[in-house]
Amino acid sequence: RRAGLGLGYSIGAAGALGAGVAVVLASFPLFIAATAAMGCANAANQLSRYTAADMYPESGRASAIGVVVWGSTLGSIVGPNLITLSGNIAEGFNLPRLAGVYGVPVLFVTAAALLTLFTLRPAPESLAPQRARVAGRISASLGEMLARPRIFAAVIALIAGQVVMVLVMTMTPLHMSDHGHGLAAVGLVISGHTFGMFAFSPISGWLAGRYGTPAIIAAGLGLSAFSSVLAAVAPPDGGTILFIALFLLGVGWNFGFVAGSALLTEGLDGAERTTLQGATDAMIWSSAAAAALGSGIVVAAASYTALGLLGAALIVFPALAMLRGRAALRRS
């Protein structure tokens, strides 16, 4: 874990530095390559939740994941407030303001790399249960793991929760602007959504540990479906309703993300966990990118209402997967 996360953060820091240089040189190809490298830092950051889970027995992993996800709240608050300061510093050196903005991730992601490489000791996986090494069994392949109903249900729930959240969230600011809402109202709705996504992570982790990960995943899916429908039926001037809908959409995503991630740590040895978790995250964020693109297409071809209803309809797939694997999920 330490080497992989440290490498991801290091590549991301180099990418942020490259992005700043690209801004100064006005080089779009360099900018694209640099921002792609920055994605490695985000991948490492997302996988860090599993690193925390490694240090706890299965009963405490959901809470550990919840605390790590909750930590993102601080970054989401502090980060945007550094834009003006970093831009001013860049201008003081006769550099473009945007170049200064990319100096922020250079500093913070480099710090994350150094902290990971030099202070994450002992290795978290060394503290994890030694199931595989004692039993001496061969680790399952990714295909074999995905064929297990419990794991398949967790993966589908994670992907669906992310897709539904991105579908509705991406188009909501444009929908509000098109119907006369000012930037302040749009910002308030998105702030409420972000608050819902991260602020309750310790609670959702505790709930998953108390009532079981399948129950919290199901609650998250239900909230996602309800909030998508609520957003779809909100009147054009219904800023308050949209605020409630986007807030609940964030909470629903959080429940599914924390509990679903915890479910991917249960009943697997170390090699299986890292393989499955990395592959699942790749599927989640690839699906999110496709959802962001698809949301605009749906709204252009139909409407925001249709988009919300589509999001609710997509919850059927993880619901069916959970019903199919309900016998295995009862043991979680």
QUIFEN-V380917 format. One record per residue. N is the residue number from 1. RES is the residue in one letter. PSI is psi in radians with two decimals (* if undefined). D_FIRST is the distance of its C-alpha to the first C-alpha in whole Angstrom. Layout:
n->N res->RES psi->PSI d_first->D_FIRST
n->N res->RES psi->PSI d_first->D_FIRST
This chain:
n->1 res->R psi->-0.81 d_first->0
n->2 res->R psi->-0.82 d_first->4
n->3 res->A psi->-0.75 d_first->6
n->4 res->G psi->-0.80 d_first->5
n->5 res->L psi->-0.73 d_first->6
n->6 res->G psi->-0.70 d_first->8
n->7 res->L psi->-0.75 d_first->10
n->8 res->G psi->-0.79 d_first->11
n->9 res->Y psi->-0.69 d_first->12
n->10 res->S psi->-0.77 d_first->14
n->11 res->I psi->-0.70 d_first->16
n->12 res->G psi->-0.72 d_first->16
n->13 res->A psi->-0.72 d_first->18
n->14 res->A psi->-0.65 d_first->20
n->15 res->G psi->-0.71 d_first->21
n->16 res->A psi->-0.71 d_first->22
n->17 res->L psi->-0.74 d_first->24
n->18 res->G psi->-0.63 d_first->26
n->19 res->A psi->-0.71 d_first->27
n->20 res->G psi->-0.73 d_first->29
n->21 res->V psi->-0.70 d_first->30
n->22 res->A psi->-0.66 d_first->31
n->23 res->V psi->-0.76 d_first->33
n->24 res->V psi->-0.71 d_first->35
n->25 res->L psi->-0.11 d_first->36
n->26 res->A psi->0.75 d_first->36
n->27 res->S psi->1.83 d_first->34
n->28 res->F psi->-0.76 d_first->33
n->29 res->P psi->-0.74 d_first->32
n->30 res->L psi->-0.66 d_first->30
n->31 res->F psi->-0.76 d_first->29
n->32 res->I psi->-0.81 d_first->28
n->33 res->A psi->-0.70 d_first->25
n->34 res->A psi->-0.75 d_first->24
n->35 res->T psi->-0.52 d_first->23
n->36 res->A psi->-0.71 d_first->22
n->37 res->A psi->-0.60 d_first->19
n->38 res->M psi->-0.50 d_first->19
n->39 res->G psi->-0.46 d_first->18
n->40 res->C psi->-0.62 d_first->14
n->41 res->A psi->-0.70 d_first->14
n->42 res->N psi->-0.70 d_first->15
n->43 res->A psi->-0.77 d_first->13
n->44 res->A psi->-0.70 d_first->10
n->45 res->N psi->-0.72 d_first->12
n->46 res->Q psi->-0.70 d_first->12
n->47 res->L psi->-0.25 d_first->9
n->48 res->S psi->-0.41 d_first->8
n->49 res->R psi->-0.59 d_first->11
n->50 res->Y psi->-0.51 d_first->9
n->51 res->T psi->-0.74 d_first->7
n->52 res->A psi->-0.70 d_first->10
n->53 res->A psi->-0.55 d_first->12
n->54 res->D psi->-0.48 d_first->10
n->55 res->M psi->0.04 d_first->12
n->56 res->Y psi->2.70 d_first->15
n->57 res->P psi->2.89 d_first->17
n->58 res->E psi->-0.59 d_first->18
n->59 res->S psi->-0.38 d_first->21
n->60 res->G psi->0.04 d_first->19
n->61 res->R psi->-0.64 d_first->16
n->62 res->A psi->-0.73 d_first->18
n->63 res->S psi->-0.69 d_first->19
n->64 res->A psi->-0.76 d_first->16
n->65 res->I psi->-0.72 d_first->15
n->66 res->G psi->-0.71 d_first->19
n->67 res->V psi->-0.72 d_first->18
n->68 res->V psi->-0.77 d_first->15
n->69 res->V psi->-0.67 d_first->18
n->70 res->W psi->-0.58 d_first->21
n->71 res->G psi->-0.44 d_first->19
n->72 res->S psi->-0.40 d_first->20
n->73 res->T psi->-0.74 d_first->23
n->74 res->L psi->-0.78 d_first->24
n->75 res->G psi->-0.66 d_first->22
n->76 res->S psi->-0.40 d_first->25
n->77 res->I psi->-0.81 d_first->27
n->78 res->V psi->-0.75 d_first->27
n->79 res->G psi->-0.99 d_first->26
n->80 res->P psi->-0.50 d_first->29
n->81 res->N psi->-0.12 d_first->31
n->82 res->L psi->-0.08 d_first->30
n->83 res->I psi->-0.87 d_first->31
n->84 res->T psi->-0.80 d_first->35
n->85 res->L psi->-0.83 d_first->34
n->86 res->S psi->-0.62 d_first->32
n->87 res->G psi->-0.71 d_first->35
n->88 res->N psi->-0.70 d_first->37
n->89 res->I psi->-0.74 d_first->36
n->90 res->A psi->-0.75 d_first->35
n->91 res->E psi->-0.55 d_first->39
n->92 res->G psi->-0.41 d_first->40
n->93 res->F psi->0.29 d_first->39
n->94 res->N psi->0.64 d_first->40
n->95 res->L psi->2.76 d_first->37
n->96 res->P psi->2.54 d_first->37
n->97 res->R psi->-0.69 d_first->36
n->98 res->L psi->-0.52 d_first->33
n->99 res->A psi->-0.65 d_first->32
n->100 res->G psi->-0.62 d_first->31
n->101 res->V psi->-0.70 d_first->29
n->102 res->Y psi->-0.19 d_first->27
n->103 res->G psi->-0.46 d_first->27
n->104 res->V psi->-0.93 d_first->25
n->105 res->P psi->-0.49 d_first->22
n->106 res->V psi->-0.82 d_first->22
n->107 res->L psi->-0.87 d_first->22
n->108 res->F psi->-0.69 d_first->20
n->109 res->V psi->-0.61 d_first->17
n->110 res->T psi->-0.73 d_first->17
n->111 res->A psi->-0.71 d_first->17
n->112 res->A psi->-0.71 d_first->14
n->113 res->A psi->-0.80 d_first->12
n->114 res->L psi->-0.74 d_first->14
n->115 res->L psi->-0.71 d_first->13
n->116 res->T psi->-0.81 d_first->9
n->117 res->L psi->-0.57 d_first->10
n->118 res->F psi->-0.26 d_first->13
n->119 res->T psi->-0.17 d_first->13
n->120 res->L psi->1.26 d_first->9
n->121 res->R psi->2.45 d_first->11
n->122 res->P psi->2.92 d_first->11
n->123 res->A psi->2.26 d_first->7
n->124 res->P psi->-0.67 d_first->7
n->125 res->E psi->-0.38 d_first->7
n->126 res->S psi->-0.31 d_first->10
n->127 res->L psi->-0.18 d_first->12
n->128 res->A psi->2.79 d_first->12
n->129 res->P psi->2.49 d_first->15
n->130 res->Q psi->0.57 d_first->16
n->131 res->R psi->-0.91 d_first->18
n->132 res->A psi->-0.70 d_first->17
n->133 res->R psi->-0.54 d_first->17
n->134 res->V psi->-0.81 d_first->20
n->135 res->A psi->-0.50 d_first->22
n->136 res->G psi->0.34 d_first->21
n->137 res->R psi->2.82 d_first->21
n->138 res->I psi->2.33 d_first->20
n->139 res->S psi->2.52 d_first->17
n->140 res->A psi->2.67 d_first->19
n->141 res->S psi->2.95 d_first->19
n->142 res->L psi->-0.76 d_first->18
n->143 res->G psi->-0.71 d_first->22
n->144 res->E psi->-0.67 d_first->23
n->145 res->M psi->-0.74 d_first->20
n->146 res->L psi->-0.34 d_first->22
n->147 res->A psi->-0.23 d_first->25
n->148 res->R psi->2.19 d_first->25
n->149 res->P psi->-0.66 d_first->27
n->150 res->R psi->-0.80 d_first->24
n->151 res->I psi->-0.73 d_first->21
n->152 res->F psi->-0.74 d_first->24
n->153 res->A psi->-0.73 d_first->25
n->154 res->A psi->-0.75 d_first->22
n->155 res->V psi->-0.80 d_first->21
n->156 res->I psi->-0.68 d_first->25
n->157 res->A psi->-0.72 d_first->25
n->158 res->L psi->-0.78 d_first->22
n->159 res->I psi->-0.82 d_first->23
n->160 res->A psi->-0.74 d_first->27
n->161 res->G psi->-0.71 d_first->26
n->162 res->Q psi->-0.77 d_first->24
n->163 res->V psi->-0.82 d_first->27
n->164 res->V psi->-0.76 d_first->30
n->165 res->M psi->-0.80 d_first->29
n->166 res->V psi->-0.71 d_first->28
n->167 res->L psi->-0.93 d_first->32
n->168 res->V psi->-0.77 d_first->34
n->169 res->M psi->-0.74 d_first->32
n->170 res->T psi->-0.71 d_first->32
n->171 res->M psi->-0.20 d_first->36
n->172 res->T psi->-0.80 d_first->37
n->173 res->P psi->-0.74 d_first->38
n->174 res->L psi->-0.72 d_first->40
n->175 res->H psi->-0.76 d_first->42
n->176 res->M psi->-0.75 d_first->42
n->177 res->S psi->-0.70 d_first->44
n->178 res->D psi->-0.37 d_first->46
n->179 res->H psi->0.44 d_first->48
n->180 res->G psi->0.09 d_first->48
n->181 res->H psi->2.40 d_first->46
n->182 res->G psi->3.01 d_first->45
n->183 res->L psi->-0.56 d_first->42
n->184 res->A psi->-0.75 d_first->42
n->185 res->A psi->-0.74 d_first->42
n->186 res->V psi->-0.79 d_first->39
n->187 res->G psi->-0.66 d_first->37
n->188 res->L psi->-0.75 d_first->38
n->189 res->V psi->-0.79 d_first->37
n->190 res->I psi->-0.60 d_first->33
n->191 res->S psi->-0.74 d_first->33
n->192 res->G psi->-0.68 d_first->33
n->193 res->H psi->-0.81 d_first->31
n->194 res->T psi->-0.69 d_first->28
n->195 res->F psi->-0.78 d_first->29
n->196 res->G psi->-0.59 d_first->29
n->197 res->M psi->-0.63 d_first->26
n->198 res->F psi->-0.55 d_first->24
n->199 res->A psi->-0.52 d_first->26
n->200 res->F psi->0.23 d_first->26
n->201 res->S psi->-0.79 d_first->23
n->202 res->P psi->-0.61 d_first->23
n->203 res->I psi->-0.78 d_first->26
n->204 res->S psi->-0.62 d_first->25
n->205 res->G psi->-0.74 d_first->22
n->206 res->W psi->-0.74 d_first->24
n->207 res->L psi->-0.69 d_first->27
n->208 res->A psi->-0.67 d_first->24
n->209 res->G psi->-0.55 d_first->24
n->210 res->R psi->-0.77 d_first->28
n->211 res->Y psi->-0.05 d_first->29
n->212 res->G psi->2.49 d_first->26
n->213 res->T psi->-0.68 d_first->24
n->214 res->P psi->-0.68 d_first->27
n->215 res->A psi->-0.69 d_first->29
n->216 res->I psi->-0.60 d_first->27
n->217 res->I psi->-0.80 d_first->26
n->218 res->A psi->-0.72 d_first->30
n->219 res->A psi->-0.71 d_first->31
n->220 res->G psi->-0.73 d_first->29
n->221 res->L psi->-0.71 d_first->30
n->222 res->G psi->-0.75 d_first->34
n->223 res->L psi->-0.69 d_first->33
n->224 res->S psi->-0.76 d_first->32
n->225 res->A psi->-0.81 d_first->35
n->226 res->F psi->-0.79 d_first->37
n->227 res->S psi->-0.58 d_first->36
n->228 res->S psi->-0.75 d_first->36
n->229 res->V psi->-0.72 d_first->40
n->230 res->L psi->-0.73 d_first->41
n->231 res->A psi->-0.66 d_first->40
n->232 res->A psi->-0.65 d_first->42
n->233 res->V psi->-0.04 d_first->45
n->234 res->A psi->2.35 d_first->45
n->235 res->P psi->2.73 d_first->48
n->236 res->P psi->-0.59 d_first->48
n->237 res->D psi->0.24 d_first->49
n->238 res->G psi->1.17 d_first->46
n->239 res->G psi->-0.66 d_first->44
n->240 res->T psi->-0.74 d_first->43
n->241 res->I psi->-0.72 d_first->43
n->242 res->L psi->-0.63 d_first->40
n->243 res->F psi->-0.83 d_first->39
n->244 res->I psi->-0.77 d_first->38
n->245 res->A psi->-0.81 d_first->37
n->246 res->L psi->-0.57 d_first->34
n->247 res->F psi->-0.84 d_first->33
n->248 res->L psi->-0.59 d_first->33
n->249 res->L psi->-0.71 d_first->31
n->250 res->G psi->-0.74 d_first->29
n->251 res->V psi->-0.75 d_first->29
n->252 res->G psi->-0.76 d_first->29
n->253 res->W psi->-0.77 d_first->26
n->254 res->N psi->-0.80 d_first->24
n->255 res->F psi->-0.86 d_first->25
n->256 res->G psi->-0.66 d_first->24
n->257 res->F psi->-0.82 d_first->20
n->258 res->V psi->-0.87 d_first->19
n->259 res->A psi->-0.70 d_first->21
n->260 res->G psi->-0.71 d_first->20
n->261 res->S psi->-0.72 d_first->16
n->262 res->A psi->-0.65 d_first->17
n->263 res->L psi->-0.50 d_first->19
n->264 res->L psi->0.02 d_first->16
n->265 res->T psi->-0.07 d_first->14
n->266 res->E psi->2.32 d_first->17
n->267 res->G psi->0.40 d_first->19
n->268 res->L psi->2.58 d_first->16
n->269 res->D psi->3.07 d_first->14
n->270 res->G psi->-0.81 d_first->10
n->271 res->A psi->-0.68 d_first->11
n->272 res->E psi->-0.74 d_first->13
n->273 res->R psi->-0.85 d_first->11
n->274 res->T psi->-0.69 d_first->8
n->275 res->T psi->-0.86 d_first->12
n->276 res->L psi->-0.75 d_first->14
n->277 res->Q psi->-0.73 d_first->12
n->278 res->G psi->-0.78 d_first->11
n->279 res->A psi->-0.70 d_first->15
n->280 res->T psi->-0.76 d_first->16
n->281 res->D psi->-0.68 d_first->15
n->282 res->A psi->-0.72 d_first->17
n->283 res->M psi->-0.69 d_first->20
n->284 res->I psi->-0.91 d_first->20
n->285 res->W psi->-0.49 d_first->20
n->286 res->S psi->-0.72 d_first->22
n->287 res->S psi->-0.65 d_first->25
n->288 res->A psi->-0.71 d_first->25
n->289 res->A psi->-0.74 d_first->26
n->290 res->A psi->-0.66 d_first->28
n->291 res->A psi->-0.69 d_first->30
n->292 res->A psi->-0.73 d_first->30
n->293 res->L psi->-0.77 d_first->32
n->294 res->G psi->-0.49 d_first->34
n->295 res->S psi->-0.73 d_first->35
n->296 res->G psi->-0.66 d_first->37
n->297 res->I psi->-0.75 d_first->39
n->298 res->V psi->-0.79 d_first->40
n->299 res->V psi->-0.70 d_first->41
n->300 res->A psi->-0.66 d_first->43
n->301 res->A psi->-0.51 d_first->44
n->302 res->A psi->-1.68 d_first->45
n->303 res->S psi->2.96 d_first->44
n->304 res->Y psi->-0.63 d_first->42
n->305 res->T psi->-0.79 d_first->43
n->306 res->A psi->-0.63 d_first->42
n->307 res->L psi->-0.79 d_first->39
n->308 res->G psi->-0.72 d_first->38
n->309 res->L psi->-0.63 d_first->40
n->310 res->L psi->-0.75 d_first->38
n->311 res->G psi->-0.77 d_first->35
n->312 res->A psi->-0.69 d_first->36
n->313 res->A psi->-0.57 d_first->37
n->314 res->L psi->-0.35 d_first->34
n->315 res->I psi->-0.32 d_first->33
n->316 res->V psi->-0.67 d_first->35
n->317 res->F psi->-0.89 d_first->32
n->318 res->P psi->-0.54 d_first->29
n->319 res->A psi->-0.76 d_first->32
n->320 res->L psi->-0.68 d_first->33
n->321 res->A psi->-0.67 d_first->30
n->322 res->M psi->-0.64 d_first->30
n->323 res->L psi->-0.70 d_first->33
n->324 res->R psi->-0.64 d_first->33
n->325 res->G psi->0.38 d_first->30
n->326 res->R psi->-0.57 d_first->31
n->327 res->A psi->-0.76 d_first->32
n->328 res->A psi->-0.62 d_first->28
n->329 res->L psi->-0.50 d_first->27
n->330 res->R psi->-0.41 d_first->30
n->331 res->R psi->-0.04 d_first->28
n->332 res->S psi->* d_first->25
